[in-house]
Amino acid sequence: MVVSTSGIRPTRTAYLHVDYRKITPIEEPLTAQGHISSVDGRKVFIDATMTTADGSVLSEANGLMVHLLPHQP
């Protein structure tokens, strides 16, 4: 997973935890939403959910992304 937006240096996943709440249906529209919950120096903490069209939560995730240093690929 990579968190990247215009003008912000790239990150890499340091930690990712997913709670699977329900079986994910196939051939059905799903919505994935994520946001940055906090930033501490190079650390970017994220939260995300995946839901069905009727709003049922299929999975919830949280993670830690770390901004790369200039010399890191």
mmCIF file of the N, C-alpha and C atoms, coordinates in Angstrom:
data_MODEL
# 
_entry.id   MODEL 
# 
loop_
_atom_site.group_PDB 
_atom_site.id 
_atom_site.type_symbol 
_atom_site.label_atom_id 
_atom_site.label_alt_id 
_atom_site.label_comp_id 
_atom_site.label_asym_id 
_atom_site.label_entity_id 
_atom_site.label_seq_id 
_atom_site.pdbx_PDB_ins_code 
_atom_site.Cartn_x 
_atom_site.Cartn_y 
_atom_site.Cartn_z 
_atom_site.occupancy 
_atom_site.B_iso_or_equiv 
_atom_site.pdbx_formal_charge 
_atom_site.auth_seq_id 
_atom_site.auth_comp_id 
_atom_site.auth_asym_id 
_atom_site.auth_atom_id 
_atom_site.pdbx_PDB_model_num 
ATOM 1   N N  . MET A 1 1  ? 0.845   -1.160  0.000  1.00 0.00 ? 1  MET A N  1 
ATOM 2   C CA . MET A 1 1  ? 0.000   0.000   0.000  1.00 0.00 ? 1  MET A CA 1 
ATOM 3   C C  . MET A 1 1  ? 0.896   1.230   0.000  1.00 0.00 ? 1  MET A C  1 
ATOM 4   N N  . VAL A 1 2  ? 0.533   2.192   -0.785 1.00 0.00 ? 2  VAL A N  1 
ATOM 5   C CA . VAL A 1 2  ? 1.283   3.441   -0.869 1.00 0.00 ? 2  VAL A CA 1 
ATOM 6   C C  . VAL A 1 2  ? 0.318   4.596   -0.689 1.00 0.00 ? 2  VAL A C  1 
ATOM 7   N N  . VAL A 1 3  ? 0.642   5.501   0.220  1.00 0.00 ? 3  VAL A N  1 
ATOM 8   C CA . VAL A 1 3  ? -0.145  6.714   0.384  1.00 0.00 ? 3  VAL A CA 1 
ATOM 9   C C  . VAL A 1 3  ? 0.583   7.805   -0.366 1.00 0.00 ? 3  VAL A C  1 
ATOM 10  N N  . SER A 1 4  ? -0.067  8.399   -1.340 1.00 0.00 ? 4  SER A N  1 
ATOM 11  C CA . SER A 1 4  ? 0.585   9.436   -2.127 1.00 0.00 ? 4  SER A CA 1 
ATOM 12  C C  . SER A 1 4  ? -0.441  10.430  -2.632 1.00 0.00 ? 4  SER A C  1 
ATOM 13  N N  . THR A 1 5  ? -0.132  11.694  -2.466 1.00 0.00 ? 5  THR A N  1 
ATOM 14  C CA . THR A 1 5  ? -0.939  12.759  -3.037 1.00 0.00 ? 5  THR A CA 1 
ATOM 15  C C  . THR A 1 5  ? 0.009   13.783  -3.616 1.00 0.00 ? 5  THR A C  1 
ATOM 16  N N  . SER A 1 6  ? -0.496  14.618  -4.454 1.00 0.00 ? 6  SER A N  1 
ATOM 17  C CA . SER A 1 6  ? 0.330   15.611  -5.129 1.00 0.00 ? 6  SER A CA 1 
ATOM 18  C C  . SER A 1 6  ? 1.116   16.453  -4.133 1.00 0.00 ? 6  SER A C  1 
ATOM 19  N N  . GLY A 1 7  ? 2.420   16.520  -4.339 1.00 0.00 ? 7  GLY A N  1 
ATOM 20  C CA . GLY A 1 7  ? 3.260   17.374  -3.513 1.00 0.00 ? 7  GLY A CA 1 
ATOM 21  C C  . GLY A 1 7  ? 3.737   16.757  -2.212 1.00 0.00 ? 7  GLY A C  1 
ATOM 22  N N  . ILE A 1 8  ? 3.323   15.530  -1.917 1.00 0.00 ? 8  ILE A N  1 
ATOM 23  C CA . ILE A 1 8  ? 3.750   14.875  -0.681 1.00 0.00 ? 8  ILE A CA 1 
ATOM 24  C C  . ILE A 1 8  ? 4.651   13.706  -1.055 1.00 0.00 ? 8  ILE A C  1 
ATOM 25  N N  . ARG A 1 9  ? 5.783   13.578  -0.359 1.00 0.00 ? 9  ARG A N  1 
ATOM 26  C CA . ARG A 1 9  ? 6.725   12.511  -0.704 1.00 0.00 ? 9  ARG A CA 1 
ATOM 27  C C  . ARG A 1 9  ? 6.111   11.131  -0.443 1.00 0.00 ? 9  ARG A C  1 
ATOM 28  N N  . PRO A 1 10 ? 6.589   10.106  -1.148 1.00 0.00 ? 10 PRO A N  1 
ATOM 29  C CA . PRO A 1 10 ? 6.002   8.766   -1.058 1.00 0.00 ? 10 PRO A CA 1 
ATOM 30  C C  . PRO A 1 10 ? 6.195   8.125   0.315  1.00 0.00 ? 10 PRO A C  1 
ATOM 31  N N  . THR A 1 11 ? 5.325   7.163   0.608  1.00 0.00 ? 11 THR A N  1 
ATOM 32  C CA . THR A 1 11 ? 5.390   6.411   1.860  1.00 0.00 ? 11 THR A CA 1 
ATOM 33  C C  . THR A 1 11 ? 5.392   4.920   1.556  1.00 0.00 ? 11 THR A C  1 
ATOM 34  N N  . ARG A 1 12 ? 5.709   4.143   2.574  1.00 0.00 ? 12 ARG A N  1 
ATOM 35  C CA . ARG A 1 12 ? 5.605   2.686   2.498  1.00 0.00 ? 12 ARG A CA 1 
ATOM 36  C C  . ARG A 1 12 ? 4.870   2.200   3.742  1.00 0.00 ? 12 ARG A C  1 
ATOM 37  N N  . THR A 1 13 ? 4.243   1.032   3.610  1.00 0.00 ? 13 THR A N  1 
ATOM 38  C CA . THR A 1 13 ? 3.491   0.451   4.712  1.00 0.00 ? 13 THR A CA 1 
ATOM 39  C C  . THR A 1 13 ? 4.443   -0.128  5.753  1.00 0.00 ? 13 THR A C  1 
ATOM 40  N N  . ALA A 1 14 ? 4.307   0.326   6.999  1.00 0.00 ? 14 ALA A N  1 
ATOM 41  C CA . ALA A 1 14 ? 5.074   -0.233  8.109  1.00 0.00 ? 14 ALA A CA 1 
ATOM 42  C C  . ALA A 1 14 ? 4.225   -1.243  8.879  1.00 0.00 ? 14 ALA A C  1 
ATOM 43  N N  . TYR A 1 15 ? 2.908   -1.004  8.906  1.00 0.00 ? 15 TYR A N  1 
ATOM 44  C CA . TYR A 1 15 ? 1.985   -1.857  9.659  1.00 0.00 ? 15 TYR A CA 1 
ATOM 45  C C  . TYR A 1 15 ? 0.610   -1.734  9.020  1.00 0.00 ? 15 TYR A C  1 
ATOM 46  N N  . LEU A 1 16 ? -0.092  -2.859  8.890  1.00 0.00 ? 16 LEU A N  1 
ATOM 47  C CA . LEU A 1 16 ? -1.454  -2.838  8.362  1.00 0.00 ? 16 LEU A CA 1 
ATOM 48  C C  . LEU A 1 16 ? -2.261  -3.927  9.047  1.00 0.00 ? 16 LEU A C  1 
ATOM 49  N N  . HIS A 1 17 ? -3.367  -3.536  9.680  1.00 0.00 ? 17 HIS A N  1 
ATOM 50  C CA . HIS A 1 17 ? -4.246  -4.483  10.364 1.00 0.00 ? 17 HIS A CA 1 
ATOM 51  C C  . HIS A 1 17 ? -5.629  -4.381  9.742  1.00 0.00 ? 17 HIS A C  1 
ATOM 52  N N  . VAL A 1 18 ? -6.215  -5.529  9.386  1.00 0.00 ? 18 VAL A N  1 
ATOM 53  C CA . VAL A 1 18 ? -7.549  -5.554  8.787  1.00 0.00 ? 18 VAL A CA 1 
ATOM 54  C C  . VAL A 1 18 ? -8.448  -6.456  9.622  1.00 0.00 ? 18 VAL A C  1 
ATOM 55  N N  . ASP A 1 19 ? -9.626  -5.941  9.998  1.00 0.00 ? 19 ASP A N  1 
ATOM 56  C CA . ASP A 1 19 ? -10.669 -6.742  10.638 1.00 0.00 ? 19 ASP A CA 1 
ATOM 57  C C  . ASP A 1 19 ? -11.719 -7.043  9.579  1.00 0.00 ? 19 ASP A C  1 
ATOM 58  N N  . TYR A 1 20 ? -11.898 -8.319  9.271  1.00 0.00 ? 20 TYR A N  1 
ATOM 59  C CA . TYR A 1 20 ? -12.894 -8.735  8.291  1.00 0.00 ? 20 TYR A CA 1 
ATOM 60  C C  . TYR A 1 20 ? -14.206 -8.969  9.026  1.00 0.00 ? 20 TYR A C  1 
ATOM 61  N N  . ARG A 1 21 ? -15.214 -8.157  8.737  1.00 0.00 ? 21 ARG A N  1 
ATOM 62  C CA . ARG A 1 21 ? -16.491 -8.204  9.456  1.00 0.00 ? 21 ARG A CA 1 
ATOM 63  C C  . ARG A 1 21 ? -17.507 -9.130  8.793  1.00 0.00 ? 21 ARG A C  1 
ATOM 64  N N  . LYS A 1 22 ? -17.532 -9.151  7.465  1.00 0.00 ? 22 LYS A N  1 
ATOM 65  C CA . LYS A 1 22 ? -18.479 -9.982  6.719  1.00 0.00 ? 22 LYS A CA 1 
ATOM 66  C C  . LYS A 1 22 ? -17.791 -10.507 5.465  1.00 0.00 ? 22 LYS A C  1 
ATOM 67  N N  . ILE A 1 23 ? -18.383 -11.533 4.866  1.00 0.00 ? 23 ILE A N  1 
ATOM 68  C CA . ILE A 1 23 ? -17.861 -12.063 3.608  1.00 0.00 ? 23 ILE A CA 1 
ATOM 69  C C  . ILE A 1 23 ? -18.066 -11.016 2.522  1.00 0.00 ? 23 ILE A C  1 
ATOM 70  N N  . THR A 1 24 ? -17.030 -10.774 1.739  1.00 0.00 ? 24 THR A N  1 
ATOM 71  C CA . THR A 1 24 ? -17.100 -9.774  0.673  1.00 0.00 ? 24 THR A CA 1 
ATOM 72  C C  . THR A 1 24 ? -17.799 -10.374 -0.543 1.00 0.00 ? 24 THR A C  1 
ATOM 73  N N  . PRO A 1 25 ? -18.913 -9.766  -0.968 1.00 0.00 ? 25 PRO A N  1 
ATOM 74  C CA . PRO A 1 25 ? -19.620 -10.289 -2.137 1.00 0.00 ? 25 PRO A CA 1 
ATOM 75  C C  . PRO A 1 25 ? -18.851 -10.003 -3.426 1.00 0.00 ? 25 PRO A C  1 
ATOM 76  N N  . ILE A 1 26 ? -19.076 -10.843 -4.428 1.00 0.00 ? 26 ILE A N  1 
ATOM 77  C CA . ILE A 1 26 ? -18.454 -10.608 -5.731 1.00 0.00 ? 26 ILE A CA 1 
ATOM 78  C C  . ILE A 1 26 ? -19.507 -10.071 -6.696 1.00 0.00 ? 26 ILE A C  1 
ATOM 79  N N  . GLU A 1 27 ? -19.035 -9.407  -7.730 1.00 0.00 ? 27 GLU A N  1 
ATOM 80  C CA . GLU A 1 27 ? -19.899 -8.817  -8.754 1.00 0.00 ? 27 GLU A CA 1 
ATOM 81  C C  . GLU A 1 27 ? -20.965 -7.905  -8.148 1.00 0.00 ? 27 GLU A C  1 
ATOM 82  N N  . GLU A 1 28 ? -20.549 -7.128  -7.160 1.00 0.00 ? 28 GLU A N  1 
ATOM 83  C CA . GLU A 1 28 ? -21.437 -6.164  -6.512 1.00 0.00 ? 28 GLU A CA 1 
ATOM 84  C C  . GLU A 1 28 ? -20.624 -4.902  -6.246 1.00 0.00 ? 28 GLU A C  1 
ATOM 85  N N  . PRO A 1 29 ? -21.214 -3.717  -6.453 1.00 0.00 ? 29 PRO A N  1 
ATOM 86  C CA . PRO A 1 29 ? -20.462 -2.482  -6.187 1.00 0.00 ? 29 PRO A CA 1 
ATOM 87  C C  . PRO A 1 29 ? -20.073 -2.374  -4.704 1.00 0.00 ? 29 PRO A C  1 
ATOM 88  N N  . LEU A 1 30 ? -18.842 -1.994  -4.456 1.00 0.00 ? 30 LEU A N  1 
ATOM 89  C CA . LEU A 1 30 ? -18.333 -1.792  -3.100 1.00 0.00 ? 30 LEU A CA 1 
ATOM 90  C C  . LEU A 1 30 ? -17.722 -0.409  -3.016 1.00 0.00 ? 30 LEU A C  1 
ATOM 91  N N  . THR A 1 31 ? -17.673 0.117   -1.805 1.00 0.00 ? 31 THR A N  1 
ATOM 92  C CA . THR A 1 31 ? -17.053 1.418   -1.577 1.00 0.00 ? 31 THR A CA 1 
ATOM 93  C C  . THR A 1 31 ? -15.918 1.253   -0.580 1.00 0.00 ? 31 THR A C  1 
ATOM 94  N N  . ALA A 1 32 ? -14.743 1.739   -0.947 1.00 0.00 ? 32 ALA A N  1 
ATOM 95  C CA . ALA A 1 32 ? -13.594 1.756   -0.039 1.00 0.00 ? 32 ALA A CA 1 
ATOM 96  C C  . ALA A 1 32 ? -13.294 3.210   0.287  1.00 0.00 ? 32 ALA A C  1 
ATOM 97  N N  . GLN A 1 33 ? -13.238 3.520   1.572  1.00 0.00 ? 33 GLN A N  1 
ATOM 98  C CA . GLN A 1 33 ? -12.929 4.879   2.010  1.00 0.00 ? 33 GLN A CA 1 
ATOM 99  C C  . GLN A 1 33 ? -11.788 4.830   3.009  1.00 0.00 ? 33 GLN A C  1 
ATOM 100 N N  . GLY A 1 34 ? -10.858 5.735   2.848  1.00 0.00 ? 34 GLY A N  1 
ATOM 101 C CA . GLY A 1 34 ? -9.735  5.818   3.767  1.00 0.00 ? 34 GLY A CA 1 
ATOM 102 C C  . GLY A 1 34 ? -9.406  7.261   4.069  1.00 0.00 ? 34 GLY A C  1 
ATOM 103 N N  . HIS A 1 35 ? -8.802  7.475   5.218  1.00 0.00 ? 35 HIS A N  1 
ATOM 104 C CA . HIS A 1 35 ? -8.379  8.830   5.567  1.00 0.00 ? 35 HIS A CA 1 
ATOM 105 C C  . HIS A 1 35 ? -7.167  8.772   6.493  1.00 0.00 ? 35 HIS A C  1 
ATOM 106 N N  . ILE A 1 36 ? -6.464  9.861   6.520  1.00 0.00 ? 36 ILE A N  1 
ATOM 107 C CA . ILE A 1 36 ? -5.331  10.017  7.432  1.00 0.00 ? 36 ILE A CA 1 
ATOM 108 C C  . ILE A 1 36 ? -5.894  10.450  8.774  1.00 0.00 ? 36 ILE A C  1 
ATOM 109 N N  . SER A 1 37 ? -5.632  9.669   9.815  1.00 0.00 ? 37 SER A N  1 
ATOM 110 C CA . SER A 1 37 ? -6.145  10.010  11.140 1.00 0.00 ? 37 SER A CA 1 
ATOM 111 C C  . SER A 1 37 ? -5.191  10.904  11.920 1.00 0.00 ? 37 SER A C  1 
ATOM 112 N N  . SER A 1 38 ? -3.876  10.751  11.684 1.00 0.00 ? 38 SER A N  1 
ATOM 113 C CA . SER A 1 38 ? -2.915  11.649  12.331 1.00 0.00 ? 38 SER A CA 1 
ATOM 114 C C  . SER A 1 38 ? -1.551  11.515  11.660 1.00 0.00 ? 38 SER A C  1 
ATOM 115 N N  . VAL A 1 39 ? -0.721  12.504  11.905 1.00 0.00 ? 39 VAL A N  1 
ATOM 116 C CA . VAL A 1 39 ? 0.644   12.525  11.373 1.00 0.00 ? 39 VAL A CA 1 
ATOM 117 C C  . VAL A 1 39 ? 1.578   12.881  12.516 1.00 0.00 ? 39 VAL A C  1 
ATOM 118 N N  . ASP A 1 40 ? 2.677   12.124  12.638 1.00 0.00 ? 40 ASP A N  1 
ATOM 119 C CA . ASP A 1 40 ? 3.679   12.376  13.672 1.00 0.00 ? 40 ASP A CA 1 
ATOM 120 C C  . ASP A 1 40 ? 5.049   12.256  13.015 1.00 0.00 ? 40 ASP A C  1 
ATOM 121 N N  . GLY A 1 41 ? 5.593   13.381  12.583 1.00 0.00 ? 41 GLY A N  1 
ATOM 122 C CA . GLY A 1 41 ? 6.876   13.362  11.879 1.00 0.00 ? 41 GLY A CA 1 
ATOM 123 C C  . GLY A 1 41 ? 6.736   12.631  10.556 1.00 0.00 ? 41 GLY A C  1 
ATOM 124 N N  . ARG A 1 42 ? 7.524   11.560  10.361 1.00 0.00 ? 42 ARG A N  1 
ATOM 125 C CA . ARG A 1 42 ? 7.456   10.759  9.133  1.00 0.00 ? 42 ARG A CA 1 
ATOM 126 C C  . ARG A 1 42 ? 6.332   9.731   9.174  1.00 0.00 ? 42 ARG A C  1 
ATOM 127 N N  . LYS A 1 43 ? 5.693   9.550   10.317 1.00 0.00 ? 43 LYS A N  1 
ATOM 128 C CA . LYS A 1 43 ? 4.643   8.543   10.479 1.00 0.00 ? 43 LYS A CA 1 
ATOM 129 C C  . LYS A 1 43 ? 3.281   9.105   10.078 1.00 0.00 ? 43 LYS A C  1 
ATOM 130 N N  . VAL A 1 44 ? 2.554   8.334   9.264  1.00 0.00 ? 44 VAL A N  1 
ATOM 131 C CA . VAL A 1 44 ? 1.205   8.707   8.843  1.00 0.00 ? 44 VAL A CA 1 
ATOM 132 C C  . VAL A 1 44 ? 0.274   7.566   9.257  1.00 0.00 ? 44 VAL A C  1 
ATOM 133 N N  . PHE A 1 45 ? -0.651  7.847   10.166 1.00 0.00 ? 45 PHE A N  1 
ATOM 134 C CA . PHE A 1 45 ? -1.586  6.842   10.654 1.00 0.00 ? 45 PHE A CA 1 
ATOM 135 C C  . PHE A 1 45 ? -2.867  6.924   9.825  1.00 0.00 ? 45 PHE A C  1 
ATOM 136 N N  . ILE A 1 46 ? -3.338  5.767   9.356  1.00 0.00 ? 46 ILE A N  1 
ATOM 137 C CA . ILE A 1 46 ? -4.495  5.745   8.467  1.00 0.00 ? 46 ILE A CA 1 
ATOM 138 C C  . ILE A 1 46 ? -5.596  4.835   9.011  1.00 0.00 ? 46 ILE A C  1 
ATOM 139 N N  . ASP A 1 47 ? -6.825  5.117   8.596  1.00 0.00 ? 47 ASP A N  1 
ATOM 140 C CA . ASP A 1 47 ? -7.986  4.280   8.885  1.00 0.00 ? 47 ASP A CA 1 
ATOM 141 C C  . ASP A 1 47 ? -8.757  4.104   7.587  1.00 0.00 ? 47 ASP A C  1 
ATOM 142 N N  . ALA A 1 48 ? -9.409  2.947   7.416  1.00 0.00 ? 48 ALA A N  1 
ATOM 143 C CA . ALA A 1 48 ? -10.167 2.697   6.191  1.00 0.00 ? 48 ALA A CA 1 
ATOM 144 C C  . ALA A 1 48 ? -11.310 1.727   6.462  1.00 0.00 ? 48 ALA A C  1 
ATOM 145 N N  . THR A 1 49 ? -12.335 1.800   5.611  1.00 0.00 ? 49 THR A N  1 
ATOM 146 C CA . THR A 1 49 ? -13.446 0.856   5.660  1.00 0.00 ? 49 THR A CA 1 
ATOM 147 C C  . THR A 1 49 ? -13.831 0.450   4.242  1.00 0.00 ? 49 THR A C  1 
ATOM 148 N N  . MET A 1 50 ? -14.415 -0.731  4.129  1.00 0.00 ? 50 MET A N  1 
ATOM 149 C CA . MET A 1 50 ? -15.018 -1.167  2.868  1.00 0.00 ? 50 MET A CA 1 
ATOM 150 C C  . MET A 1 50 ? -16.464 -1.526  3.175  1.00 0.00 ? 50 MET A C  1 
ATOM 151 N N  . THR A 1 51 ? -17.395 -0.977  2.384  1.00 0.00 ? 51 THR A N  1 
ATOM 152 C CA . THR A 1 51 ? -18.816 -1.190  2.619  1.00 0.00 ? 51 THR A CA 1 
ATOM 153 C C  . THR A 1 51 ? -19.531 -1.611  1.339  1.00 0.00 ? 51 THR A C  1 
ATOM 154 N N  . THR A 1 52 ? -20.719 -2.193  1.520  1.00 0.00 ? 52 THR A N  1 
ATOM 155 C CA . THR A 1 52 ? -21.583 -2.519  0.391  1.00 0.00 ? 52 THR A CA 1 
ATOM 156 C C  . THR A 1 52 ? -22.413 -1.286  0.053  1.00 0.00 ? 52 THR A C  1 
ATOM 157 N N  . ALA A 1 53 ? -23.178 -1.379  -1.029 1.00 0.00 ? 53 ALA A N  1 
ATOM 158 C CA . ALA A 1 53 ? -24.018 -0.255  -1.455 1.00 0.00 ? 53 ALA A CA 1 
ATOM 159 C C  . ALA A 1 53 ? -25.051 0.120   -0.395 1.00 0.00 ? 53 ALA A C  1 
ATOM 160 N N  . ASP A 1 54 ? -25.503 -0.854  0.413  1.00 0.00 ? 54 ASP A N  1 
ATOM 161 C CA . ASP A 1 54 ? -26.489 -0.539  1.459  1.00 0.00 ? 54 ASP A CA 1 
ATOM 162 C C  . ASP A 1 54 ? -25.847 -0.092  2.768  1.00 0.00 ? 54 ASP A C  1 
ATOM 163 N N  . GLY A 1 55 ? -24.508 0.035   2.788  1.00 0.00 ? 55 GLY A N  1 
ATOM 164 C CA . GLY A 1 55 ? -23.805 0.551   3.956  1.00 0.00 ? 55 GLY A CA 1 
ATOM 165 C C  . GLY A 1 55 ? -23.293 -0.491  4.925  1.00 0.00 ? 55 GLY A C  1 
ATOM 166 N N  . SER A 1 56 ? -23.469 -1.778  4.623  1.00 0.00 ? 56 SER A N  1 
ATOM 167 C CA . SER A 1 56 ? -22.941 -2.824  5.502  1.00 0.00 ? 56 SER A CA 1 
ATOM 168 C C  . SER A 1 56 ? -21.415 -2.792  5.488  1.00 0.00 ? 56 SER A C  1 
ATOM 169 N N  . VAL A 1 57 ? -20.817 -2.797  6.670  1.00 0.00 ? 57 VAL A N  1 
ATOM 170 C CA . VAL A 1 57 ? -19.357 -2.761  6.778  1.00 0.00 ? 57 VAL A CA 1 
ATOM 171 C C  . VAL A 1 57 ? -18.803 -4.166  6.565  1.00 0.00 ? 57 VAL A C  1 
ATOM 172 N N  . LEU A 1 58 ? -17.953 -4.296  5.559  1.00 0.00 ? 58 LEU A N  1 
ATOM 173 C CA . LEU A 1 58 ? -17.330 -5.581  5.248  1.00 0.00 ? 58 LEU A CA 1 
ATOM 174 C C  . LEU A 1 58 ? -15.987 -5.741  5.934  1.00 0.00 ? 58 LEU A C  1 
ATOM 175 N N  . SER A 1 59 ? -15.223 -4.647  5.998  1.00 0.00 ? 59 SER A N  1 
ATOM 176 C CA . SER A 1 59 ? -13.916 -4.693  6.651  1.00 0.00 ? 59 SER A CA 1 
ATOM 177 C C  . SER A 1 59 ? -13.530 -3.304  7.134  1.00 0.00 ? 59 SER A C  1 
ATOM 178 N N  . GLU A 1 60 ? -12.702 -3.307  8.159  1.00 0.00 ? 60 GLU A N  1 
ATOM 179 C CA . GLU A 1 60 ? -12.146 -2.071  8.712  1.00 0.00 ? 60 GLU A CA 1 
ATOM 180 C C  . GLU A 1 60 ? -10.644 -2.273  8.835  1.00 0.00 ? 60 GLU A C  1 
ATOM 181 N N  . ALA A 1 61 ? -9.889  -1.226  8.584  1.00 0.00 ? 61 ALA A N  1 
ATOM 182 C CA . ALA A 1 61 ? -8.433  -1.348  8.629  1.00 0.00 ? 61 ALA A CA 1 
ATOM 183 C C  . ALA A 1 61 ? -7.815  -0.126  9.284  1.00 0.00 ? 61 ALA A C  1 
ATOM 184 N N  . ASN A 1 62 ? -6.640  -0.331  9.850  1.00 0.00 ? 62 ASN A N  1 
ATOM 185 C CA . ASN A 1 62 ? -5.823  0.790   10.317 1.00 0.00 ? 62 ASN A CA 1 
ATOM 186 C C  . ASN A 1 62 ? -4.381  0.428   10.027 1.00 0.00 ? 62 ASN A C  1 
ATOM 187 N N  . GLY A 1 63 ? -3.596  1.449   9.848  1.00 0.00 ? 63 GLY A N  1 
ATOM 188 C CA . GLY A 1 63 ? -2.218  1.189   9.489  1.00 0.00 ? 63 GLY A CA 1 
ATOM 189 C C  . GLY A 1 63 ? -1.299  2.346   9.792  1.00 0.00 ? 63 GLY A C  1 
ATOM 190 N N  . LEU A 1 64 ? -0.035  2.074   9.591  1.00 0.00 ? 64 LEU A N  1 
ATOM 191 C CA . LEU A 1 64 ? 1.012   3.069   9.771  1.00 0.00 ? 64 LEU A CA 1 
ATOM 192 C C  . LEU A 1 64 ? 1.834   3.106   8.496  1.00 0.00 ? 64 LEU A C  1 
ATOM 193 N N  . MET A 1 65 ? 1.892   4.265   7.888  1.00 0.00 ? 65 MET A N  1 
ATOM 194 C CA . MET A 1 65 ? 2.710   4.492   6.706  1.00 0.00 ? 65 MET A CA 1 
ATOM 195 C C  . MET A 1 65 ? 3.885   5.369   7.143  1.00 0.00 ? 65 MET A C  1 
ATOM 196 N N  . VAL A 1 66 ? 5.045   5.161   6.543  1.00 0.00 ? 66 VAL A N  1 
ATOM 197 C CA . VAL A 1 66 ? 6.226   5.946   6.897  1.00 0.00 ? 66 VAL A CA 1 
ATOM 198 C C  . VAL A 1 66 ? 6.744   6.646   5.648  1.00 0.00 ? 66 VAL A C  1 
ATOM 199 N N  . HIS A 1 67 ? 6.909   7.972   5.740  1.00 0.00 ? 67 HIS A N  1 
ATOM 200 C CA . HIS A 1 67 ? 7.481   8.733   4.624  1.00 0.00 ? 67 HIS A CA 1 
ATOM 201 C C  . HIS A 1 67 ? 8.911   8.271   4.388  1.00 0.00 ? 67 HIS A C  1 
ATOM 202 N N  . LEU A 1 68 ? 9.252   8.079   3.123  1.00 0.00 ? 68 LEU A N  1 
ATOM 203 C CA . LEU A 1 68 ? 10.610  7.680   2.770  1.00 0.00 ? 68 LEU A CA 1 
ATOM 204 C C  . LEU A 1 68 ? 11.566  8.859   2.899  1.00 0.00 ? 68 LEU A C  1 
ATOM 205 N N  . LEU A 1 69 ? 12.799  8.545   3.222  1.00 0.00 ? 69 LEU A N  1 
ATOM 206 C CA . LEU A 1 69 ? 13.853  9.552   3.218  1.00 0.00 ? 69 LEU A CA 1 
ATOM 207 C C  . LEU A 1 69 ? 14.270  9.799   1.771  1.00 0.00 ? 69 LEU A C  1 
ATOM 208 N N  . PRO A 1 70 ? 14.897  10.935  1.468  1.00 0.00 ? 70 PRO A N  1 
ATOM 209 C CA . PRO A 1 70 ? 15.246  11.255  0.079  1.00 0.00 ? 70 PRO A CA 1 
ATOM 210 C C  . PRO A 1 70 ? 16.056  10.176  -0.644 1.00 0.00 ? 70 PRO A C  1 
ATOM 211 N N  . HIS A 1 71 ? 16.918  9.448   0.051  1.00 0.00 ? 71 HIS A N  1 
ATOM 212 C CA . HIS A 1 71 ? 17.762  8.436   -0.599 1.00 0.00 ? 71 HIS A CA 1 
ATOM 213 C C  . HIS A 1 71 ? 17.092  7.064   -0.707 1.00 0.00 ? 71 HIS A C  1 
ATOM 214 N N  . GLN A 1 72 ? 15.895  6.898   -0.153 1.00 0.00 ? 72 GLN A N  1 
ATOM 215 C CA . GLN A 1 72 ? 15.218  5.604   -0.193 1.00 0.00 ? 72 GLN A CA 1 
ATOM 216 C C  . GLN A 1 72 ? 14.393  5.468   -1.474 1.00 0.00 ? 72 GLN A C  1 
ATOM 217 N N  . PRO A 1 73 ? 14.420  4.271   -2.096 1.00 0.00 ? 73 PRO A N  1 
ATOM 218 C CA . PRO A 1 73 ? 13.657  4.068   -3.345 1.00 0.00 ? 73 PRO A CA 1 
ATOM 219 C C  . PRO A 1 73 ? 12.172  3.897   -3.086 1.00 0.00 ? 73 PRO A C  1 
# 
